[in-house]
Amino acid sequence: MEKKKILMPLLGMVGGLLLVLLLTFPILSMEIKDIKVGVISLDEGITSPKGNINAGDEFVKNILKTDNKAIKLQKVTNEKEIKQNLKDGKYYMTITVPKDFTKNSLNQDGKINAVINEGLNPMVTMQLSQIVTALGTKAGITFDIKSINSISYLGIKAMLLPMMLIMMTFITS
């Protein structure tokens, strides 16, 4: 009998810890794959003595060749379509090359606009932002990243709070 009094709380604690590990492991080892990102170039380019130069179209062509399993880049030709697809949740992010990108790039001031839909999944969009920033750094381009449907700091806490309460319930019981 005395062994049961000692073993039961220990087994309960070990079981609770195993349950917490089972609940948190998928979250901690999450790997994103094939996240849809819409890409459009509105760049008008410039005319030089050597011919037409369009850095925006070149950027889009090169970024579409990028081999990245986390994101699935899709070229879009209609600005209204790309904005609507972002609002509808078909894209987690859109990358838009502005119409004066080539001209501004000559002055070392070329920025590309990116809009993230944080309402779809805040954890994925945070990783997506880091991936796109890294792509820009690799290409020597600065991204101006904005978000829609953003979740405030309290929103993220509110999202994680029920999970933490459930874990604490198992740990204390």
Biotite code that builds the C-alpha atoms (Angstrom):
import biotite.structure as struc

atoms = struc.array([
    struc.Atom([0.000, 0.000, 0.000], chain_id="A", res_id=1, res_name="MET", atom_name="CA", element="C"),
    struc.Atom([2.753, 2.423, 0.873], chain_id="A", res_id=2, res_name="GLU", atom_name="CA", element="C"),
    struc.Atom([4.426, 1.789, -2.476], chain_id="A", res_id=3, res_name="LYS", atom_name="CA", element="C"),
    struc.Atom([1.201, 2.757, -4.248], chain_id="A", res_id=4, res_name="LYS", atom_name="CA", element="C"),
    struc.Atom([1.060, 6.051, -2.345], chain_id="A", res_id=5, res_name="LYS", atom_name="CA", element="C"),
    struc.Atom([4.560, 6.884, -3.529], chain_id="A", res_id=6, res_name="ILE", atom_name="CA", element="C"),
    struc.Atom([4.320, 5.517, -7.084], chain_id="A", res_id=7, res_name="LEU", atom_name="CA", element="C"),
    struc.Atom([0.943, 7.005, -8.087], chain_id="A", res_id=8, res_name="MET", atom_name="CA", element="C"),
    struc.Atom([1.993, 10.684, -7.825], chain_id="A", res_id=9, res_name="PRO", atom_name="CA", element="C"),
    struc.Atom([5.272, 9.923, -9.584], chain_id="A", res_id=10, res_name="LEU", atom_name="CA", element="C"),
    struc.Atom([3.493, 8.067, -12.397], chain_id="A", res_id=11, res_name="LEU", atom_name="CA", element="C"),
    struc.Atom([1.002, 10.940, -12.644], chain_id="A", res_id=12, res_name="GLY", atom_name="CA", element="C"),
    struc.Atom([3.819, 13.490, -12.989], chain_id="A", res_id=13, res_name="MET", atom_name="CA", element="C"),
    struc.Atom([5.661, 11.394, -15.583], chain_id="A", res_id=14, res_name="VAL", atom_name="CA", element="C"),
    struc.Atom([2.417, 10.848, -17.506], chain_id="A", res_id=15, res_name="GLY", atom_name="CA", element="C"),
    struc.Atom([1.660, 14.566, -17.361], chain_id="A", res_id=16, res_name="GLY", atom_name="CA", element="C"),
    struc.Atom([5.118, 15.451, -18.662], chain_id="A", res_id=17, res_name="LEU", atom_name="CA", element="C"),
    struc.Atom([4.757, 12.950, -21.494], chain_id="A", res_id=18, res_name="LEU", atom_name="CA", element="C"),
    struc.Atom([1.390, 14.447, -22.376], chain_id="A", res_id=19, res_name="LEU", atom_name="CA", element="C"),
    struc.Atom([2.860, 17.958, -22.425], chain_id="A", res_id=20, res_name="VAL", atom_name="CA", element="C"),
    struc.Atom([5.659, 16.739, -24.692], chain_id="A", res_id=21, res_name="LEU", atom_name="CA", element="C"),
    struc.Atom([3.156, 15.084, -27.016], chain_id="A", res_id=22, res_name="LEU", atom_name="CA", element="C"),
    struc.Atom([1.120, 18.298, -27.212], chain_id="A", res_id=23, res_name="LEU", atom_name="CA", element="C"),
    struc.Atom([4.022, 20.698, -27.726], chain_id="A", res_id=24, res_name="THR", atom_name="CA", element="C"),
    struc.Atom([6.357, 18.655, -29.949], chain_id="A", res_id=25, res_name="PHE", atom_name="CA", element="C"),
    struc.Atom([4.321, 19.142, -33.148], chain_id="A", res_id=26, res_name="PRO", atom_name="CA", element="C"),
    struc.Atom([4.244, 22.899, -32.556], chain_id="A", res_id=27, res_name="ILE", atom_name="CA", element="C"),
    struc.Atom([7.958, 23.181, -31.834], chain_id="A", res_id=28, res_name="LEU", atom_name="CA", element="C"),
    struc.Atom([9.029, 20.996, -34.756], chain_id="A", res_id=29, res_name="SER", atom_name="CA", element="C"),
    struc.Atom([6.682, 22.644, -37.239], chain_id="A", res_id=30, res_name="MET", atom_name="CA", element="C"),
    struc.Atom([8.076, 22.936, -40.762], chain_id="A", res_id=31, res_name="GLU", atom_name="CA", element="C"),
    struc.Atom([6.181, 24.982, -43.292], chain_id="A", res_id=32, res_name="ILE", atom_name="CA", element="C"),
    struc.Atom([5.789, 23.691, -46.853], chain_id="A", res_id=33, res_name="LYS", atom_name="CA", element="C"),
    struc.Atom([4.216, 25.003, -50.047], chain_id="A", res_id=34, res_name="ASP", atom_name="CA", element="C"),
    struc.Atom([2.874, 28.243, -48.591], chain_id="A", res_id=35, res_name="ILE", atom_name="CA", element="C"),
    struc.Atom([1.314, 30.126, -51.504], chain_id="A", res_id=36, res_name="LYS", atom_name="CA", element="C"),
    struc.Atom([2.807, 33.530, -52.230], chain_id="A", res_id=37, res_name="VAL", atom_name="CA", element="C"),
    struc.Atom([1.596, 35.693, -55.102], chain_id="A", res_id=38, res_name="GLY", atom_name="CA", element="C"),
    struc.Atom([4.206, 37.691, -57.049], chain_id="A", res_id=39, res_name="VAL", atom_name="CA", element="C"),
    struc.Atom([3.506, 40.552, -59.451], chain_id="A", res_id=40, res_name="ILE", atom_name="CA", element="C"),
    struc.Atom([5.670, 43.120, -61.223], chain_id="A", res_id=41, res_name="SER", atom_name="CA", element="C"),
    struc.Atom([4.122, 46.501, -61.955], chain_id="A", res_id=42, res_name="LEU", atom_name="CA", element="C"),
    struc.Atom([7.522, 47.909, -62.920], chain_id="A", res_id=43, res_name="ASP", atom_name="CA", element="C"),
    struc.Atom([7.438, 50.068, -66.032], chain_id="A", res_id=44, res_name="GLU", atom_name="CA", element="C"),
    struc.Atom([11.198, 49.911, -66.512], chain_id="A", res_id=45, res_name="GLY", atom_name="CA", element="C"),
    struc.Atom([13.313, 52.554, -68.215], chain_id="A", res_id=46, res_name="ILE", atom_name="CA", element="C"),
    struc.Atom([14.698, 53.154, -71.679], chain_id="A", res_id=47, res_name="THR", atom_name="CA", element="C"),
    struc.Atom([18.435, 53.585, -72.017], chain_id="A", res_id=48, res_name="SER", atom_name="CA", element="C"),
    struc.Atom([20.812, 53.825, -74.990], chain_id="A", res_id=49, res_name="PRO", atom_name="CA", element="C"),
    struc.Atom([21.380, 50.068, -74.590], chain_id="A", res_id=50, res_name="LYS", atom_name="CA", element="C"),
    struc.Atom([17.626, 49.339, -74.778], chain_id="A", res_id=51, res_name="GLY", atom_name="CA", element="C"),
    struc.Atom([14.822, 48.736, -72.322], chain_id="A", res_id=52, res_name="ASN", atom_name="CA", element="C"),
    struc.Atom([15.736, 47.811, -68.765], chain_id="A", res_id=53, res_name="ILE", atom_name="CA", element="C"),
    struc.Atom([13.169, 46.315, -66.410], chain_id="A", res_id=54, res_name="ASN", atom_name="CA", element="C"),
    struc.Atom([14.666, 45.272, -63.077], chain_id="A", res_id=55, res_name="ALA", atom_name="CA", element="C"),
    struc.Atom([11.243, 44.329, -61.681], chain_id="A", res_id=56, res_name="GLY", atom_name="CA", element="C"),
    struc.Atom([10.573, 41.718, -64.343], chain_id="A", res_id=57, res_name="ASP", atom_name="CA", element="C"),
    struc.Atom([14.093, 40.336, -63.885], chain_id="A", res_id=58, res_name="GLU", atom_name="CA", element="C"),
    struc.Atom([13.558, 40.115, -60.123], chain_id="A", res_id=59, res_name="PHE", atom_name="CA", element="C"),
    struc.Atom([10.275, 38.222, -60.591], chain_id="A", res_id=60, res_name="VAL", atom_name="CA", element="C"),
    struc.Atom([11.885, 35.864, -63.113], chain_id="A", res_id=61, res_name="LYS", atom_name="CA", element="C"),
    struc.Atom([14.767, 35.133, -60.738], chain_id="A", res_id=62, res_name="ASN", atom_name="CA", element="C"),
    struc.Atom([12.655, 34.748, -57.589], chain_id="A", res_id=63, res_name="ILE", atom_name="CA", element="C"),
    struc.Atom([10.365, 32.280, -59.375], chain_id="A", res_id=64, res_name="LEU", atom_name="CA", element="C"),
    struc.Atom([13.438, 30.105, -60.068], chain_id="A", res_id=65, res_name="LYS", atom_name="CA", element="C"),
    struc.Atom([14.253, 30.001, -56.343], chain_id="A", res_id=66, res_name="THR", atom_name="CA", element="C"),
    struc.Atom([14.228, 26.470, -54.987], chain_id="A", res_id=67, res_name="ASP", atom_name="CA", element="C"),
    struc.Atom([12.544, 26.851, -51.625], chain_id="A", res_id=68, res_name="ASN", atom_name="CA", element="C"),
    struc.Atom([10.260, 24.085, -50.328], chain_id="A", res_id=69, res_name="LYS", atom_name="CA", element="C"),
    struc.Atom([8.664, 26.370, -47.749], chain_id="A", res_id=70, res_name="ALA", atom_name="CA", element="C"),
    struc.Atom([7.051, 28.762, -50.217], chain_id="A", res_id=71, res_name="ILE", atom_name="CA", element="C"),
    struc.Atom([5.251, 28.205, -53.488], chain_id="A", res_id=72, res_name="LYS", atom_name="CA", element="C"),
    struc.Atom([5.595, 31.349, -55.585], chain_id="A", res_id=73, res_name="LEU", atom_name="CA", element="C"),
    struc.Atom([2.878, 32.035, -58.136], chain_id="A", res_id=74, res_name="GLN", atom_name="CA", element="C"),
    struc.Atom([3.216, 34.753, -60.765], chain_id="A", res_id=75, res_name="LYS", atom_name="CA", element="C"),
    struc.Atom([0.131, 36.927, -61.146], chain_id="A", res_id=76, res_name="VAL", atom_name="CA", element="C"),
    struc.Atom([-0.436, 39.509, -63.871], chain_id="A", res_id=77, res_name="THR", atom_name="CA", element="C"),
    struc.Atom([-3.505, 41.306, -62.520], chain_id="A", res_id=78, res_name="ASN", atom_name="CA", element="C"),
    struc.Atom([-3.161, 43.653, -59.531], chain_id="A", res_id=79, res_name="GLU", atom_name="CA", element="C"),
    struc.Atom([-6.841, 43.355, -58.524], chain_id="A", res_id=80, res_name="LYS", atom_name="CA", element="C"),
    struc.Atom([-6.601, 39.559, -58.628], chain_id="A", res_id=81, res_name="GLU", atom_name="CA", element="C"),
    struc.Atom([-3.550, 39.418, -56.362], chain_id="A", res_id=82, res_name="ILE", atom_name="CA", element="C"),
    struc.Atom([-5.158, 41.749, -53.794], chain_id="A", res_id=83, res_name="LYS", atom_name="CA", element="C"),
    struc.Atom([-8.401, 39.760, -53.820], chain_id="A", res_id=84, res_name="GLN", atom_name="CA", element="C"),
    struc.Atom([-6.581, 36.441, -53.450], chain_id="A", res_id=85, res_name="ASN", atom_name="CA", element="C"),
    struc.Atom([-4.713, 37.821, -50.426], chain_id="A", res_id=86, res_name="LEU", atom_name="CA", element="C"),
    struc.Atom([-7.965, 38.970, -48.807], chain_id="A", res_id=87, res_name="LYS", atom_name="CA", element="C"),
    struc.Atom([-9.649, 35.629, -49.590], chain_id="A", res_id=88, res_name="ASP", atom_name="CA", element="C"),
    struc.Atom([-6.812, 33.680, -47.953], chain_id="A", res_id=89, res_name="GLY", atom_name="CA", element="C"),
    struc.Atom([-5.538, 32.021, -51.148], chain_id="A", res_id=90, res_name="LYS", atom_name="CA", element="C"),
    struc.Atom([-2.157, 33.654, -50.548], chain_id="A", res_id=91, res_name="TYR", atom_name="CA", element="C"),
    struc.Atom([-0.392, 34.036, -47.224], chain_id="A", res_id=92, res_name="TYR", atom_name="CA", element="C"),
    struc.Atom([1.670, 36.813, -48.760], chain_id="A", res_id=93, res_name="MET", atom_name="CA", element="C"),
    struc.Atom([1.918, 38.919, -51.866], chain_id="A", res_id=94, res_name="THR", atom_name="CA", element="C"),
    struc.Atom([5.086, 40.418, -53.286], chain_id="A", res_id=95, res_name="ILE", atom_name="CA", element="C"),
    struc.Atom([4.557, 43.478, -55.482], chain_id="A", res_id=96, res_name="THR", atom_name="CA", element="C"),
    struc.Atom([7.304, 45.161, -57.468], chain_id="A", res_id=97, res_name="VAL", atom_name="CA", element="C"),
    struc.Atom([6.261, 48.843, -57.688], chain_id="A", res_id=98, res_name="PRO", atom_name="CA", element="C"),
    struc.Atom([5.971, 50.633, -61.032], chain_id="A", res_id=99, res_name="LYS", atom_name="CA", element="C"),
    struc.Atom([9.071, 52.799, -60.443], chain_id="A", res_id=100, res_name="ASP", atom_name="CA", element="C"),
    struc.Atom([11.311, 50.018, -59.120], chain_id="A", res_id=101, res_name="PHE", atom_name="CA", element="C"),
    struc.Atom([13.902, 50.148, -61.932], chain_id="A", res_id=102, res_name="THR", atom_name="CA", element="C"),
    struc.Atom([14.195, 53.931, -61.714], chain_id="A", res_id=103, res_name="LYS", atom_name="CA", element="C"),
    struc.Atom([14.558, 53.837, -57.931], chain_id="A", res_id=104, res_name="ASN", atom_name="CA", element="C"),
    struc.Atom([17.033, 50.950, -58.094], chain_id="A", res_id=105, res_name="SER", atom_name="CA", element="C"),
    struc.Atom([19.435, 53.133, -60.042], chain_id="A", res_id=106, res_name="LEU", atom_name="CA", element="C"),
    struc.Atom([19.417, 55.497, -57.042], chain_id="A", res_id=107, res_name="ASN", atom_name="CA", element="C"),
    struc.Atom([19.926, 52.572, -54.606], chain_id="A", res_id=108, res_name="GLN", atom_name="CA", element="C"),
    struc.Atom([16.398, 53.185, -53.304], chain_id="A", res_id=109, res_name="ASP", atom_name="CA", element="C"),
    struc.Atom([14.494, 50.282, -54.858], chain_id="A", res_id=110, res_name="GLY", atom_name="CA", element="C"),
    struc.Atom([12.126, 48.596, -52.417], chain_id="A", res_id=111, res_name="LYS", atom_name="CA", element="C"),
    struc.Atom([9.689, 45.798, -53.058], chain_id="A", res_id=112, res_name="ILE", atom_name="CA", element="C"),
    struc.Atom([6.359, 45.722, -51.271], chain_id="A", res_id=113, res_name="ASN", atom_name="CA", element="C"),
    struc.Atom([5.217, 42.619, -49.441], chain_id="A", res_id=114, res_name="ALA", atom_name="CA", element="C"),
    struc.Atom([1.891, 42.194, -47.672], chain_id="A", res_id=115, res_name="VAL", atom_name="CA", element="C"),
    struc.Atom([1.325, 39.332, -45.220], chain_id="A", res_id=116, res_name="ILE", atom_name="CA", element="C"),
    struc.Atom([-2.095, 38.054, -44.153], chain_id="A", res_id=117, res_name="ASN", atom_name="CA", element="C"),
    struc.Atom([-1.391, 37.349, -40.472], chain_id="A", res_id=118, res_name="GLU", atom_name="CA", element="C"),
    struc.Atom([-4.963, 36.276, -39.838], chain_id="A", res_id=119, res_name="GLY", atom_name="CA", element="C"),
    struc.Atom([-4.375, 32.951, -41.587], chain_id="A", res_id=120, res_name="LEU", atom_name="CA", element="C"),
    struc.Atom([-1.730, 31.651, -39.193], chain_id="A", res_id=121, res_name="ASN", atom_name="CA", element="C"),
    struc.Atom([0.481, 33.984, -37.118], chain_id="A", res_id=122, res_name="PRO", atom_name="CA", element="C"),
    struc.Atom([3.261, 31.445, -36.583], chain_id="A", res_id=123, res_name="MET", atom_name="CA", element="C"),
    struc.Atom([3.522, 30.586, -40.275], chain_id="A", res_id=124, res_name="VAL", atom_name="CA", element="C"),
    struc.Atom([3.431, 34.221, -41.347], chain_id="A", res_id=125, res_name="THR", atom_name="CA", element="C"),
    struc.Atom([6.243, 35.067, -38.936], chain_id="A", res_id=126, res_name="MET", atom_name="CA", element="C"),
    struc.Atom([8.436, 32.368, -40.506], chain_id="A", res_id=127, res_name="GLN", atom_name="CA", element="C"),
    struc.Atom([7.330, 33.446, -43.977], chain_id="A", res_id=128, res_name="LEU", atom_name="CA", element="C"),
    struc.Atom([8.423, 37.002, -43.265], chain_id="A", res_id=129, res_name="SER", atom_name="CA", element="C"),
    struc.Atom([11.866, 35.738, -42.262], chain_id="A", res_id=130, res_name="GLN", atom_name="CA", element="C"),
    struc.Atom([12.164, 33.589, -45.402], chain_id="A", res_id=131, res_name="ILE", atom_name="CA", element="C"),
    struc.Atom([11.236, 36.447, -47.724], chain_id="A", res_id=132, res_name="VAL", atom_name="CA", element="C"),
    struc.Atom([13.573, 38.857, -45.937], chain_id="A", res_id=133, res_name="THR", atom_name="CA", element="C"),
    struc.Atom([16.387, 36.328, -46.392], chain_id="A", res_id=134, res_name="ALA", atom_name="CA", element="C"),
    struc.Atom([15.555, 36.027, -50.107], chain_id="A", res_id=135, res_name="LEU", atom_name="CA", element="C"),
    struc.Atom([15.725, 39.801, -50.410], chain_id="A", res_id=136, res_name="GLY", atom_name="CA", element="C"),
    struc.Atom([19.033, 39.975, -48.569], chain_id="A", res_id=137, res_name="THR", atom_name="CA", element="C"),
    struc.Atom([20.452, 37.301, -50.863], chain_id="A", res_id=138, res_name="LYS", atom_name="CA", element="C"),
    struc.Atom([19.326, 39.304, -53.912], chain_id="A", res_id=139, res_name="ALA", atom_name="CA", element="C"),
    struc.Atom([20.441, 42.633, -52.421], chain_id="A", res_id=140, res_name="GLY", atom_name="CA", element="C"),
    struc.Atom([16.875, 43.969, -52.305], chain_id="A", res_id=141, res_name="ILE", atom_name="CA", element="C"),
    struc.Atom([14.977, 45.539, -49.436], chain_id="A", res_id=142, res_name="THR", atom_name="CA", element="C"),
    struc.Atom([11.417, 44.472, -48.704], chain_id="A", res_id=143, res_name="PHE", atom_name="CA", element="C"),
    struc.Atom([8.834, 46.814, -47.226], chain_id="A", res_id=144, res_name="ASP", atom_name="CA", element="C"),
    struc.Atom([6.710, 44.286, -45.327], chain_id="A", res_id=145, res_name="ILE", atom_name="CA", element="C"),
    struc.Atom([3.215, 45.213, -44.136], chain_id="A", res_id=146, res_name="LYS", atom_name="CA", element="C"),
    struc.Atom([0.496, 43.052, -42.678], chain_id="A", res_id=147, res_name="SER", atom_name="CA", element="C"),
    struc.Atom([-3.261, 42.772, -42.909], chain_id="A", res_id=148, res_name="ILE", atom_name="CA", element="C"),
    struc.Atom([-5.575, 41.054, -40.450], chain_id="A", res_id=149, res_name="ASN", atom_name="CA", element="C"),
    struc.Atom([-2.796, 41.322, -37.887], chain_id="A", res_id=150, res_name="SER", atom_name="CA", element="C"),
    struc.Atom([-3.234, 39.753, -34.519], chain_id="A", res_id=151, res_name="ILE", atom_name="CA", element="C"),
    struc.Atom([-2.232, 41.987, -31.664], chain_id="A", res_id=152, res_name="SER", atom_name="CA", element="C"),
    struc.Atom([0.118, 40.854, -28.942], chain_id="A", res_id=153, res_name="TYR", atom_name="CA", element="C"),
    struc.Atom([-2.891, 40.022, -26.779], chain_id="A", res_id=154, res_name="LEU", atom_name="CA", element="C"),
    struc.Atom([-4.348, 38.063, -29.684], chain_id="A", res_id=155, res_name="GLY", atom_name="CA", element="C"),
    struc.Atom([-1.394, 35.694, -29.736], chain_id="A", res_id=156, res_name="ILE", atom_name="CA", element="C"),
    struc.Atom([-1.598, 35.318, -25.965], chain_id="A", res_id=157, res_name="LYS", atom_name="CA", element="C"),
    struc.Atom([-5.315, 34.609, -26.267], chain_id="A", res_id=158, res_name="ALA", atom_name="CA", element="C"),
    struc.Atom([-4.570, 31.985, -28.891], chain_id="A", res_id=159, res_name="MET", atom_name="CA", element="C"),
    struc.Atom([-2.005, 30.199, -26.696], chain_id="A", res_id=160, res_name="LEU", atom_name="CA", element="C"),
    struc.Atom([-3.824, 30.650, -23.376], chain_id="A", res_id=161, res_name="LEU", atom_name="CA", element="C"),
    struc.Atom([-6.269, 27.697, -23.730], chain_id="A", res_id=162, res_name="PRO", atom_name="CA", element="C"),
    struc.Atom([-3.415, 25.355, -24.643], chain_id="A", res_id=163, res_name="MET", atom_name="CA", element="C"),
    struc.Atom([-1.410, 26.479, -21.607], chain_id="A", res_id=164, res_name="MET", atom_name="CA", element="C"),
    struc.Atom([-4.415, 26.046, -19.307], chain_id="A", res_id=165, res_name="LEU", atom_name="CA", element="C"),
    struc.Atom([-4.972, 22.510, -20.565], chain_id="A", res_id=166, res_name="ILE", atom_name="CA", element="C"),
    struc.Atom([-1.290, 21.661, -20.027], chain_id="A", res_id=167, res_name="MET", atom_name="CA", element="C"),
    struc.Atom([-1.335, 23.139, -16.516], chain_id="A", res_id=168, res_name="MET", atom_name="CA", element="C"),
    struc.Atom([-4.457, 21.120, -15.708], chain_id="A", res_id=169, res_name="THR", atom_name="CA", element="C"),
    struc.Atom([-2.696, 17.890, -16.645], chain_id="A", res_id=170, res_name="PHE", atom_name="CA", element="C"),
    struc.Atom([0.480, 18.808, -14.802], chain_id="A", res_id=171, res_name="ILE", atom_name="CA", element="C"),
    struc.Atom([-1.280, 19.635, -11.541], chain_id="A", res_id=172, res_name="THR", atom_name="CA", element="C"),
    struc.Atom([-3.607, 16.620, -11.571], chain_id="A", res_id=173, res_name="SER", atom_name="CA", element="C"),
])
